[in-house]
Amino acid sequence: MKEYDFYIVPTPIGNLGDITARALDVLNMVDIIACEDMRNTQKLLNHFSIKTKCISYHKFNEKERISKFLEILKSGKKMALVSDAGTPLFCDPGAILVKELREEGISITALPGANAAVTLLSQIPRENEEFAFVGFLPKSKNQITNLLNKYKNIDMVFYESPNRLLATLKIISEHFPEKTVSIGRELTKIFEETVTDNVENVIKYFSGNILKGEIAGMVHRSTKQLNAEEFDDKIKALQEKKFSDKDISMIISTLYNINKNDIYSYLTGMKK
């Protein structure tokens, strides 16, 4: 790797006190800060009396900025990438740039910091550590439904805009009325609120309210328990057809909405 200095710097998702001392040091030290919206970043810099020059970098100019950034870095200057809030590359521009910089042999230093998904996950109940992060949900009902089916047996973490939250919850309720959901809004801010309940109750809770700020949410995995007597005959039939334990777990999981890991554990336990 060539010794060019490029930093990925998380910024607060709400509370400015959440920025790290290291992030402030880097933003003061670099020559240029690449940011989504210069107005938002400038407010942050002004708050901490940072005078570093900013240059715009957003989804509409990602590719055309790459050559400019390479020129800056190869001239010996140091750069940092920030997003409007949270950790860059999480539903924000930066992936294309990072790919190009690595192909050029440029080292990248990523700082830890604020992230809405992690902030939500750290304060809600979960069955295990496994989850899928899908970013901002698509607008199409069919696309949302496909994601719900794909991740029905794993916690699915997502971002959503406040004006679409209720419509999204209603789609979840229509297809999986038994699901538990967690919704976090205004995370780290004065009016921070996190709700975990059956999806129907969460719809009632937020109905009639004017919501602001981005939403972080999670659709909890299906919690239907494995009933050994119910599935023993089906498992035996599949075993007689020479299906592997892995294949049997996937088949039962798909057909009966049971967590495949629970089935696999049951199968391996049968052999002990």
N, C-alpha and C positions, 0 to 999 in steps of 0.2 A: 504494500500500500504506500502511496505517496503521501508525504506529510503536509497535506492541505487541511485547513481547519474548517470543518463544517459541523454545526451543532443542531440537533433537534431539541427544541425547548418548549416544554408544556407551559401553558399559562392558566390562571385560575378559571374555573367554570362559573364563578359567581363572586365568591368572597376573595377579595384581593389579598387578604392575609395568607392565602394558601400557596402563594408563589414561594419557591424555595430560595434560600440564600445563594445556592449555586446557580440557579437560573438568573438571578439578578446580576451575579458576577459575570456570567457569560454574555448577557445582553449589554452590559457595560463595556465588556472587553472587545467584542467583535466590531468589525468595521461597518457591516451592513446587516440589517434584519429583513428577511423576506417574510411578508405577511399577507393574509387574505384581504383584509380591509384596513387600509392605513389609518383610517379614522379611529377604529376600535383599538388598534395597537398603540396609536399615539396617546390615547387616554391612559393606557396602562403605563407607558413610558413616562408620561408627564407626572403621574402619581408617584413614581419612584425616582423622579428627576434624572432620567436616563436620556442622553442626547444623541444616541446612535441613529444614523440615517436609516430610513426604511425604503423598501422597494416592493411594489405590489407583486403578489404571486397567488393566483387563484385558478379555479378550474377552467376559466376561459383563455388563460395565457400560459398554461403549464408548459406546453411543448416549446413555445417560442422563447421562453425565459431560460431554457436550459443552456444554450450557447452563451448567453450573457453571464450566467452564474459561473460557468466553467472559466470564462475569461477573467472574472473577478477573482476566483479562487487561485487560478494559475498565476495571477499577478502578485500573489503573496498575501492577499487580504483574507480576513476571516469573516465567515458568514454564519448566521443563525436562521433557522426556519421556525416560525410560530404560526399558530392558527388563531382564530378569533377567541376561542376558549377551549381549554383542554389540551389533549396530546395530539400533535400533528399526525396525519395519516390514519386517524380514527374518524372515518366519515369526513375527512378534510383532505385537501390537495397535499401531494408530497410523494406519493408512491412512484410516479413516473420519474420525478427528479432523483429520488434515492436510487432507483434502478440505473439511471444513466451515470450518476456519480460513481457507483460501485463498478460499473463497466469501465469507467475511466481510471479505476484504481485509486479513487479518492476515499480516504478513511472518513467515517461518520461517527460522531459521538452523540448518543441519545441520552438525554437526562430524564430521570423519572419525575412524575408529577401528577397533576390533577387529571382525572378521567371520569366522566359521568357514569359509564358502565360499571367501573370498579367501585365507585362511591355508592351506587345503588346496591350492588352485590354484597357489600360489606355490612349492610344493615337489614337484610331480609332473610327469612328462613329458607334453607335449601336442603334437599335430601342428600346431595353429595357435591363434589367439586366440579363435576362435568357440566359444561354449558356450551351453547352455540351463540356467538355474537353475529347478528345479521345486519347490523347497521340500521339506517333509516328504512322503514318498511316501504315496499313499492305501493303505488297508488291503486293498482288494479286489485279488485276483490279476488279474482282468480289467482293472482300471484301471491297474495297474502295467504289464501287458503292452501296453496301448494306448500308454502313455508310451514304453516301450522301442521300439515300432514307429515312433512319431512322430519320435523323436529318434535313430534308429539310425545316421544319418550325421552326427551332431554330438555332441560331448562333452556328456553330461547330468549335471549336478551336482545332488545331492540331500542331504537330511538324513534320518536314520533313528534310531529308538530302539534301544538295544543289545539289547533282548529280541526284536526283530523282524529284526535284521540277517541272521541265517543264513537265515531263511525268504525274505527278499527276494533274497539272493544265489542261492538255489536256483531262484527264479522266473527270474532272469536267465539262469542256467545252462541251464534247461530250454528256453528259447526262443532264446538266443544263446550256445551253449557256447564259441564262439570268442572271445567278448568279453574284453577286458582291463578290470579294474576297479581303482580306487584307493580305499582306505578309510583315513580318518584318525580316530583316537579319542584322547580326553584331550588334544586340541590345546592347546598352550602350558603344559600341566601337567607334573608330574614324570615321569609314566609315558606321556608322549606317544608315539604310534606311528603311522606311516603305511606302508601296504603297497600295492604295485602289482604285479599279476600276473594271469595268466589266472584267470577267475572260479572255476574248479574248484579251483585251488591256494589261492585266498583262502578258499574254504569250508573246505578242510582245515586251513588255518592257524588259523582262529578256532574250529573245532569243538572242543568240550570246555572252552572257556575261559569264565569268567564275565566278561562285559563290563559296564562301567559308563560312565556319561556319554553325552551325545548323540554321534551319529556323523555325520561329513561324508563323503560319497562321490562318486565320479564313475564313470559307465559310459563308457568311451572309445568314440569313434566307430569305425565299421567301417573297417578299413584295407585291404580288398580293393582291389587296384590295377586301374586301367582297362587292359584288353587291347585295343589298337586293332583287331587282326585279328578278334577275337571280336565286336566291336560295329559294325564298319564297315558290314556289310550291313544291320543293323537301323537304323543312323543314316541310311543312304542311302534306305531304304524310307520312313522318317518324313519325310525332306526332300522326297521326291517327293510326299508328301501335303500339302506346304506347311506343316508344323509349324515353328514358330520354334525357334531354338536354345534358348531358355529352356524351351519345352515339351518338346523332345527330352531335355534334361537331366533334367527332372522325371520323364519317362516311364521312361527308362533307369534312373535312380536308384531309382525305386519298384519296378520289376520285377526288378532284378538286384543290389540292395543295394550300389550304387556311389555314392560321394559326388558329388552333383550339381554341385558346383563343379569337380571334376576333369573331369567330362564337358563342362561348358561351356567350360573352358579348352582342352580338346582340340578342340572344335568351332570355336572362334575361331582356334585355331592352324592348322586345316585351310584357312582362308581366306587365310592370309598367303602 
